[in-house]
C-alpha cells in the first residue's frame, strides 16, 4: 500500500457523532453505545508547497497532485499519524489545488486535505 509521504503539515482530528442521545427529565441524558468503530476525520493543514522545484522534494505540489490522482476518493493508503502510528486512510474530499502566490516562485497558498480513517 502506498504511503502518504508529505510530512510538513499540522493535523486536526474530528470524531463523528457515534451515539444517539436522548434527554430525560431532571437534566438526565442517555447515550447509546456506538454500533461500530469511529471513522475519524484527519484534517491536514499545509502552510506551503511549491509547483516549481521546492527546497525539499516532499514539498512538491505536483507530487501531491499525482498521489491524489492515483488514489482519488476510493483507494486507501497508509498515513503515518503522529499519535496513532501508521493507519489506513482514504481522501475524504476531492483535492482542491490552491491559488499560487504572486512572486512566490511556484509557491501555493495554505490549504487543507481531509482524510478518513479506514477501520
VEXTOR-742638 format. One record per residue (C-alpha): residue number from 0; residue in one letter; x, y, z. Coordinates in pm, 1 decimal. Each point is the difference from the previous one (the first is absolute). Last residue first. Layout:
VEXTOR-742638
<atom><nuti>NUM</nuti><panu>a</panu><u>X</u><v>Y</v><w>Z</w></atom>
...
This chain:
VEXTOR-742638
<atom><nuti>118</nuti><panu>x</panu><u>-1146.4</u><v>77.4</v><w>1016.5</w></atom>
<atom><nuti>117</nuti><panu>x</panu><u>98.2</u><v>241.0</v><w>-279.1</w></atom>
<atom><nuti>116</nuti><panu>x</panu><u>82.1</u><v>339.7</v><w>148.2</w></atom>
<atom><nuti>115</nuti><panu>x</panu><u>-123.5</u><v>280.4</v><w>-221.6</w></atom>
<atom><nuti>114</nuti><panu>x</panu><u>232.5</u><v>267.4</v><w>-142.4</w></atom>
<atom><nuti>113</nuti><panu>x</panu><u>-64.2</u><v>370.5</v><w>-53.4</w></atom>
<atom><nuti>112</nuti><panu>x</panu><u>258.2</u><v>222.2</v><w>-172.3</w></atom>
<atom><nuti>111</nuti><panu>x</panu><u>44.8</u><v>365.2</v><w>87.6</w></atom>
<atom><nuti>110</nuti><panu>x</panu><u>161.7</u><v>297.7</v><w>-174.0</w></atom>
<atom><nuti>109</nuti><panu>x</panu><u>255.6</u><v>279.7</v><w>43.2</w></atom>
<atom><nuti>108</nuti><panu>x</panu><u>67.3</u><v>204.5</v><w>-317.1</w></atom>
<atom><nuti>107</nuti><panu>x</panu><u>213.8</u><v>-146.4</v><w>-276.6</w></atom>
<atom><nuti>106</nuti><panu>x</panu><u>371.3</u><v>51.3</v><w>-68.5</w></atom>
<atom><nuti>105</nuti><panu>x</panu><u>111.8</u><v>-9.5</v><w>-363.4</w></atom>
<atom><nuti>104</nuti><panu>x</panu><u>257.0</u><v>278.6</v><w>23.0</w></atom>
<atom><nuti>103</nuti><panu>x</panu><u>-207.1</u><v>192.8</v><w>256.7</w></atom>
<atom><nuti>102</nuti><panu>x</panu><u>-4.7</u><v>320.5</v><w>-205.2</w></atom>
<atom><nuti>101</nuti><panu>x</panu><u>-377.9</u><v>-0.6</v><w>41.5</w></atom>
<atom><nuti>100</nuti><panu>x</panu><u>-106.9</u><v>-302.8</v><w>205.9</w></atom>
<atom><nuti>99</nuti><panu>x</panu><u>-170.3</u><v>-282.2</v><w>-188.4</w></atom>
<atom><nuti>98</nuti><panu>x</panu><u>-362.5</u><v>-93.4</v><w>53.3</w></atom>
<atom><nuti>97</nuti><panu>x</panu><u>-70.8</u><v>-325.2</v><w>177.0</w></atom>
<atom><nuti>96</nuti><panu>x</panu><u>-57.6</u><v>-337.5</v><w>-165.6</w></atom>
<atom><nuti>95</nuti><panu>x</panu><u>-315.7</u><v>-148.1</v><w>148.9</w></atom>
<atom><nuti>94</nuti><panu>x</panu><u>34.8</u><v>-373.3</v><w>55.2</w></atom>
<atom><nuti>93</nuti><panu>x</panu><u>-333.8</u><v>-179.7</v><w>10.3</w></atom>
<atom><nuti>92</nuti><panu>x</panu><u>-139.1</u><v>-74.7</v><w>345.7</w></atom>
<atom><nuti>91</nuti><panu>x</panu><u>45.0</u><v>-282.6</v><w>250.0</w></atom>
<atom><nuti>90</nuti><panu>x</panu><u>326.8</u><v>-132.1</v><w>-148.5</w></atom>
<atom><nuti>89</nuti><panu>x</panu><u>69.2</u><v>-352.5</v><w>123.6</w></atom>
<atom><nuti>88</nuti><panu>x</panu><u>156.1</u><v>-135.1</v><w>318.1</w></atom>
<atom><nuti>87</nuti><panu>x</panu><u>187.1</u><v>-301.4</v><w>140.4</w></atom>
<atom><nuti>86</nuti><panu>x</panu><u>198.8</u><v>82.8</v><w>312.6</w></atom>
<atom><nuti>85</nuti><panu>x</panu><u>372.5</u><v>15.9</v><w>77.4</w></atom>
<atom><nuti>84</nuti><panu>x</panu><u>59.7</u><v>116.8</v><w>356.0</w></atom>
<atom><nuti>83</nuti><panu>x</panu><u>-288.7</u><v>126.7</v><w>211.9</w></atom>
<atom><nuti>82</nuti><panu>x</panu><u>160.9</u><v>316.9</v><w>138.6</w></atom>
<atom><nuti>81</nuti><panu>x</panu><u>203.4</u><v>151.0</v><w>-286.8</w></atom>
<atom><nuti>80</nuti><panu>x</panu><u>-211.2</u><v>-170.9</v><w>-270.3</w></atom>
<atom><nuti>79</nuti><panu>x</panu><u>208.0</u><v>-157.9</v><w>-278.2</w></atom>
<atom><nuti>78</nuti><panu>x</panu><u>-273.5</u><v>-31.8</v><w>-265.5</w></atom>
<atom><nuti>77</nuti><panu>x</panu><u>-33.1</u><v>-320.0</v><w>-200.4</w></atom>
<atom><nuti>76</nuti><panu>x</panu><u>-216.9</u><v>-9.3</v><w>-312.1</w></atom>
<atom><nuti>75</nuti><panu>x</panu><u>-361.8</u><v>-79.2</v><w>-88.3</w></atom>
<atom><nuti>74</nuti><panu>x</panu><u>-139.2</u><v>36.0</v><w>-355.4</w></atom>
<atom><nuti>73</nuti><panu>x</panu><u>-352.8</u><v>145.8</v><w>-25.6</w></atom>
<atom><nuti>72</nuti><panu>x</panu><u>17.6</u><v>379.3</v><w>13.8</w></atom>
<atom><nuti>71</nuti><panu>x</panu><u>274.6</u><v>48.4</v><w>-262.2</w></atom>
<atom><nuti>70</nuti><panu>x</panu><u>295.1</u><v>-238.2</v><w>48.1</w></atom>
<atom><nuti>69</nuti><panu>x</panu><u>238.8</u><v>42.0</v><w>-296.7</w></atom>
<atom><nuti>68</nuti><panu>x</panu><u>-130.4</u><v>350.7</v><w>-75.2</w></atom>
<atom><nuti>67</nuti><panu>x</panu><u>65.3</u><v>99.5</v><w>362.9</w></atom>
<atom><nuti>66</nuti><panu>x</panu><u>360.5</u><v>-121.3</v><w>-15.5</w></atom>
<atom><nuti>65</nuti><panu>x</panu><u>53.4</u><v>186.6</v><w>-329.9</w></atom>
<atom><nuti>64</nuti><panu>x</panu><u>-139.0</u><v>319.6</v><w>156.3</w></atom>
<atom><nuti>63</nuti><panu>x</panu><u>234.0</u><v>-46.5</v><w>299.1</w></atom>
<atom><nuti>62</nuti><panu>x</panu><u>299.3</u><v>-43.6</v><w>-232.4</w></atom>
<atom><nuti>61</nuti><panu>x</panu><u>-110.4</u><v>312.0</v><w>-188.6</w></atom>
<atom><nuti>60</nuti><panu>x</panu><u>-7.1</u><v>194.5</v><w>327.5</w></atom>
<atom><nuti>59</nuti><panu>x</panu><u>366.5</u><v>-73.6</v><w>79.0</w></atom>
<atom><nuti>58</nuti><panu>x</panu><u>67.9</u><v>48.4</v><w>372.4</w></atom>
<atom><nuti>57</nuti><panu>x</panu><u>127.3</u><v>-357.2</v><w>51.1</w></atom>
<atom><nuti>56</nuti><panu>x</panu><u>274.4</u><v>76.2</v><w>-256.3</w></atom>
<atom><nuti>55</nuti><panu>x</panu><u>160.1</u><v>266.4</v><w>230.1</w></atom>
<atom><nuti>54</nuti><panu>x</panu><u>89.0</u><v>362.1</v><w>-76.7</w></atom>
<atom><nuti>53</nuti><panu>x</panu><u>-259.9</u><v>-10.6</v><w>-274.8</w></atom>
<atom><nuti>52</nuti><panu>x</panu><u>53.8</u><v>-39.7</v><w>-375.4</w></atom>
<atom><nuti>51</nuti><panu>x</panu><u>-306.4</u><v>164.9</v><w>-146.3</w></atom>
<atom><nuti>50</nuti><panu>x</panu><u>-353.4</u><v>-95.0</v><w>98.0</w></atom>
<atom><nuti>49</nuti><panu>x</panu><u>71.2</u><v>96.5</v><w>361.3</w></atom>
<atom><nuti>48</nuti><panu>x</panu><u>-153.5</u><v>-80.2</v><w>337.8</w></atom>
<atom><nuti>47</nuti><panu>x</panu><u>-65.8</u><v>217.4</v><w>303.5</w></atom>
<atom><nuti>46</nuti><panu>x</panu><u>-211.1</u><v>14.5</v><w>316.6</w></atom>
<atom><nuti>45</nuti><panu>x</panu><u>-159.9</u><v>-343.7</v><w>-32.2</w></atom>
<atom><nuti>44</nuti><panu>x</panu><u>-275.4</u><v>-83.1</v><w>248.2</w></atom>
<atom><nuti>43</nuti><panu>x</panu><u>-105.0</u><v>-366.5</v><w>13.4</w></atom>
<atom><nuti>42</nuti><panu>x</panu><u>-351.7</u><v>-72.1</v><w>123.7</w></atom>
<atom><nuti>41</nuti><panu>x</panu><u>-33.4</u><v>-357.4</v><w>124.8</w></atom>
<atom><nuti>40</nuti><panu>x</panu><u>-357.4</u><v>-130.1</v><w>12.9</w></atom>
<atom><nuti>39</nuti><panu>x</panu><u>-65.1</u><v>-288.6</v><w>238.2</w></atom>
<atom><nuti>38</nuti><panu>x</panu><u>-226.8</u><v>-283.5</v><w>-113.2</w></atom>
<atom><nuti>37</nuti><panu>x</panu><u>-105.5</u><v>-116.9</v><w>344.1</w></atom>
<atom><nuti>36</nuti><panu>x</panu><u>-27.6</u><v>-374.3</v><w>53.1</w></atom>
<atom><nuti>35</nuti><panu>x</panu><u>-338.9</u><v>-168.6</v><w>-2.9</w></atom>
<atom><nuti>34</nuti><panu>x</panu><u>-350.3</u><v>1.8</v><w>149.4</w></atom>
<atom><nuti>33</nuti><panu>x</panu><u>77.7</u><v>281.9</v><w>245.4</w></atom>
<atom><nuti>32</nuti><panu>x</panu><u>-140.0</u><v>-48.5</v><w>353.9</w></atom>
<atom><nuti>31</nuti><panu>x</panu><u>-307.4</u><v>210.6</v><w>67.4</w></atom>
<atom><nuti>30</nuti><panu>x</panu><u>9.4</u><v>330.8</v><w>185.5</w></atom>
<atom><nuti>29</nuti><panu>x</panu><u>-253.8</u><v>96.4</v><w>270.6</w></atom>
<atom><nuti>28</nuti><panu>x</panu><u>-31.1</u><v>353.4</v><w>137.2</w></atom>
<atom><nuti>27</nuti><panu>x</panu><u>-139.1</u><v>92.5</v><w>342.5</w></atom>
<atom><nuti>26</nuti><panu>x</panu><u>-91.4</u><v>367.9</v><w>44.4</w></atom>
<atom><nuti>25</nuti><panu>x</panu><u>-281.1</u><v>-81.0</v><w>245.1</w></atom>
<atom><nuti>24</nuti><panu>x</panu><u>-217.1</u><v>-150.6</v><w>-267.7</w></atom>
<atom><nuti>23</nuti><panu>x</panu><u>151.8</u><v>-196.5</v><w>-285.9</w></atom>
<atom><nuti>22</nuti><panu>x</panu><u>215.8</u><v>106.9</v><w>-290.1</w></atom>
<atom><nuti>21</nuti><panu>x</panu><u>89.1</u><v>-248.7</v><w>-272.0</w></atom>
<atom><nuti>20</nuti><panu>x</panu><u>332.7</u><v>-61.6</v><w>-169.2</w></atom>
<atom><nuti>19</nuti><panu>x</panu><u>82.5</u><v>-226.1</v><w>-292.2</w></atom>
<atom><nuti>18</nuti><panu>x</panu><u>367.2</u><v>-83.2</v><w>-8.1</w></atom>
<atom><nuti>17</nuti><panu>x</panu><u>262.1</u><v>25.9</v><w>-274.8</w></atom>
<atom><nuti>16</nuti><panu>x</panu><u>18.4</u><v>372.3</v><w>-63.0</w></atom>
<atom><nuti>15</nuti><panu>x</panu><u>318.4</u><v>5.0</v><w>-205.6</w></atom>
<atom><nuti>14</nuti><panu>x</panu><u>347.8</u><v>68.0</v><w>137.8</w></atom>
<atom><nuti>13</nuti><panu>x</panu><u>199.1</u><v>282.3</v><w>-157.2</w></atom>
<atom><nuti>12</nuti><panu>x</panu><u>377.4</u><v>-2.3</v><w>22.5</w></atom>
<atom><nuti>11</nuti><panu>x</panu><u>221.1</u><v>296.2</v><w>-91.5</w></atom>
<atom><nuti>10</nuti><panu>x</panu><u>346.4</u><v>-36.8</v><w>-151.8</w></atom>
<atom><nuti>9</nuti><panu>x</panu><u>296.2</u><v>222.5</v><w>-75.9</w></atom>
<atom><nuti>8</nuti><panu>x</panu><u>189.9</u><v>-29.6</v><w>-324.2</w></atom>
<atom><nuti>7</nuti><panu>x</panu><u>345.8</u><v>-64.4</v><w>-141.0</w></atom>
<atom><nuti>6</nuti><panu>x</panu><u>-5.0</u><v>-381.0</v><w>-11.8</w></atom>
<atom><nuti>5</nuti><panu>x</panu><u>-101.8</u><v>-59.4</v><w>-363.6</w></atom>
<atom><nuti>4</nuti><panu>x</panu><u>69.4</u><v>-372.8</v><w>-37.3</w></atom>
<atom><nuti>3</nuti><panu>x</panu><u>-350.3</u><v>-147.5</v><w>-20.0</w></atom>
<atom><nuti>2</nuti><panu>x</panu><u>107.1</u><v>-365.5</v><w>-24.4</w></atom>
<atom><nuti>1</nuti><panu>x</panu><u>-111.7</u><v>-233.5</v><w>-279.8</w></atom>
<atom><nuti>0</nuti><panu>x</panu><u>-129.2</u><v>-348.3</v><w>84.9</w></atom>
